[in-house]
Amino acid sequence: LESYLKPKLGFATYNLIASIAEDQYRRLKTLSFEGNKMGDHCFVTLASALCYNTTVTVLNINDNNITDSSMKVCAEMIHMASHLQALFLSWN
């Protein structure tokens, strides 16, 4: 997804993306959800899947209404996803 498109995706879409991210045969490298307003529920689904992904190196979740209540899951994702080289999470 290109950040300039700024789509508004539903939970079902994030669930599908999470299942793709968990599949080690997929070679996703960059995920950009800037401006999608995903919120905590969708972020937790995505972050949980990325804990076990070994290919995504860049994650852009700028401007997604992610609150402090999701930061424990975010910290776990950062800890477990050692391959992650860049995480953009401003304007949340």
C-alpha positions, 0 to 999 in steps of 0.5 A: 500500500502506498502511503499517499493513497491513505485508504481506510481499511476495515478489521477484516482487511487487517485480519487478512494482512495479518494472516499473510504476514504470518505466512513465512512463504510470503516475502513482504518487506514493507508495510505502510498503513499511514493515515488509515486510522486503524485504532488499537484493535486492528494494530494489536492484530497486526502487531501480533502477526508481525512478532513471528514474521521474518521478512518485514523490515519497514512498518509505517503506522503513522497517524492511525489512532494507536493509543498508549494501551497498545504500547505493550504489544508494540514493545513485544513486537519490536523485541520479537521482530528483530528483523524490523529495521524501521518503525514509523509511528508518529501522530498516534 
